[in-house]
Structure formats: C-alpha cells, structure tokens
Amino acid sequence: MKKILPLVSIAIAGLVFLACNKQDILPTVSNPVIFSAVNKMSHAKDTLSSSGDTIWLTATGGIADTSGKYAISANLKTADSVNRSITTLWIRNVKPTFDTVNMAKTGLFRWMTTMALPIPAIPTKNKLTTTAVFSYGLPLSSQMGNLNSSDNKITYVK
C-alpha cells in the first residue's frame, strides 16, 4: 500500500497538470481585403499619335471605405519596347466614383476612375507598355494599405 500510494498520487498530479496545461494556439490572423484593383485596365484606344498623345486609362476595383478619409493613389508608367521610361505620373488622390455592384459577393464597394497619361512625341512603330500601381491609405501617411498592381497593356505608336 505504501508503494502504491506514491504512484497513484504521481499519476493524479500528472493528470491534474495535463488538465491544466491549456495550449493557447491562436489561429492565424487573416488580413481582410479592404482595397483591391482589378488585374486589367481599359485603354480608350490601342494606338497613339507619334506627335504626342494621351492614354486614357479606366481602372476599377473594390474598397471597404467610401468616406474619403483614405485616399487611392496611382503611380503610372509608360516604357517603350527597349525598356526606356517615356513618362511617369503619380496621382496622390485619384478621384473615383463608387457603386455597389457585386457588393454581396465581395463585401466591398466598387470604385472606378479614369486617368489621363500624357505621352510626348515618340517615333512611329514603337511599342509602349503602360503599367499602374495603386495604393490605398491615409493621405500623407507612410503606412499604406494593400498595394495592387494593374495592367500591362501594350499600345502602338502610329
């Protein structure tokens, strides 16, 4: 009996320890999507005049906030077929319009904007690639929201 009592008490102490040892393993925190830009933008036309022209870009995406407290910024760049940078344009505060298309599926308001990217005179038969990077965050803040790249559409100079 004297030998069994210590073994039983050790077993009970072990069970009490296991019962009290709770693991605090939390699930990974999902980063909710609060801003997105679609993968393709549309251009008004596929050719540019060699004497200088404007590419009109229409971009859409989704956003959780329409208060205007947060800004959508755009960084546009056009490069020719030999990777020379032709023109860049940074728009600090894109002026979008909002609607509720597909809000039941995504939980986000849809935003849409049209931007003008002026192109200087370029020799004919050049192939231009226009890219855009959109960001979302507080104006003048170094802490931006989700970054989304959009469009690599090719435009030809005639």
FENTA-V921677 format. One record per residue. N is the residue number from 1. RES is the residue in three letters. PSI is psi in degrees with one decimal (NA if undefined). Layout:
n=[N & N]
res=[RES & RES]
psi=[PSI & PSI]
This chain:
n=[1 & 2 & 3 & 4 & 5 & 6 & 7 & 8 & 9 & 10 & 11 & 12 & 13 & 14 & 15 & 16 & 17 & 18 & 19 & 20 & 21 & 22 & 23 & 24 & 25 & 26 & 27 & 28 & 29 & 30 & 31 & 32 & 33 & 34 & 35 & 36 & 37 & 38 & 39 & 40 & 41 & 42 & 43 & 44 & 45 & 46 & 47 & 48 & 49 & 50 & 51 & 52 & 53 & 54 & 55 & 56 & 57 & 58 & 59 & 60 & 61 & 62 & 63 & 64 & 65 & 66 & 67 & 68 & 69 & 70 & 71 & 72 & 73 & 74 & 75 & 76 & 77 & 78 & 79 & 80 & 81 & 82 & 83 & 84 & 85 & 86 & 87 & 88 & 89 & 90 & 91 & 92 & 93 & 94 & 95 & 96 & 97 & 98 & 99 & 100 & 101 & 102 & 103 & 104 & 105 & 106 & 107 & 108 & 109 & 110 & 111 & 112 & 113 & 114 & 115 & 116 & 117 & 118 & 119 & 120 & 121 & 122 & 123 & 124 & 125 & 126 & 127 & 128 & 129 & 130 & 131 & 132 & 133 & 134 & 135 & 136 & 137 & 138 & 139 & 140 & 141 & 142 & 143 & 144 & 145 & 146 & 147 & 148 & 149 & 150 & 151 & 152 & 153 & 154 & 155 & 156 & 157 & 158]
res=[MET & LYS & LYS & ILE & LEU & PRO & LEU & VAL & SER & ILE & ALA & ILE & ALA & GLY & LEU & VAL & PHE & LEU & ALA & CYS & ASN & LYS & GLN & ASP & ILE & LEU & PRO & THR & VAL & SER & ASN & PRO & VAL & ILE & PHE & SER & ALA & VAL & ASN & LYS & MET & SER & HIS & ALA & LYS & ASP & THR & LEU & SER & SER & SER & GLY & ASP & THR & ILE & TRP & LEU & THR & ALA & THR & GLY & GLY & ILE & ALA & ASP & THR & SER & GLY & LYS & TYR & ALA & ILE & SER & ALA & ASN & LEU & LYS & THR & ALA & ASP & SER & VAL & ASN & ARG & SER & ILE & THR & THR & LEU & TRP & ILE & ARG & ASN & VAL & LYS & PRO & THR & PHE & ASP & THR & VAL & ASN & MET & ALA & LYS & THR & GLY & LEU & PHE & ARG & TRP & MET & THR & THR & MET & ALA & LEU & PRO & ILE & PRO & ALA & ILE & PRO & THR & LYS & ASN & LYS & LEU & THR & THR & THR & ALA & VAL & PHE & SER & TYR & GLY & LEU & PRO & LEU & SER & SER & GLN & MET & GLY & ASN & LEU & ASN & SER & SER & ASP & ASN & LYS & ILE & THR & TYR & VAL & LYS]
psi=[-37.4 & -30.3 & -29.4 & -37.2 & -45.6 & -37.2 & -40.9 & -42.2 & -35.5 & -40.8 & -42.0 & -41.8 & -39.3 & -42.6 & -39.7 & -42.5 & -46.3 & -35.7 & -32.0 & -14.7 & 88.4 & 135.9 & 130.7 & 62.5 & 108.0 & 147.8 & 155.9 & 141.4 & 123.4 & 134.7 & 107.1 & 142.9 & 119.1 & -9.8 & 138.0 & 154.4 & 139.3 & 161.7 & -18.1 & 137.4 & 161.5 & 144.1 & 149.3 & -33.9 & 164.4 & 3.7 & 153.3 & 152.8 & 139.8 & -15.2 & 0.6 & 140.2 & -176.5 & 130.3 & 123.8 & 118.2 & 131.4 & 121.2 & 147.4 & 163.3 & -165.0 & 150.7 & 145.2 & -16.5 & 130.2 & 15.0 & -20.6 & -3.6 & -34.3 & 146.7 & 148.8 & 124.9 & 154.0 & 137.8 & 109.2 & 142.6 & 138.2 & 131.1 & 148.8 & -175.6 & -13.7 & 23.5 & 22.2 & 139.5 & 122.3 & -51.1 & 148.4 & 153.1 & 126.0 & 121.5 & 111.3 & -36.0 & 95.6 & 137.5 & 92.6 & 164.5 & 152.8 & 146.6 & -179.2 & 24.3 & 131.8 & 20.4 & -31.3 & -32.3 & -42.8 & -23.3 & 11.2 & 146.3 & 146.3 & 133.9 & 150.6 & 139.9 & 152.4 & 129.1 & 144.9 & 126.6 & 101.9 & 137.3 & 130.3 & 178.5 & 132.8 & 143.5 & 150.3 & 164.1 & 14.9 & 147.6 & 122.1 & 141.0 & 122.2 & 128.6 & 156.2 & 139.8 & 124.4 & 143.1 & 159.8 & 129.1 & -174.7 & 137.2 & 141.3 & 21.1 & 142.9 & -10.0 & 98.2 & 164.0 & -149.0 & 138.6 & 137.3 & 126.0 & 147.6 & 138.0 & 135.0 & 49.6 & 139.3 & 132.3 & 138.2 & 146.3 & 127.1 & NA]
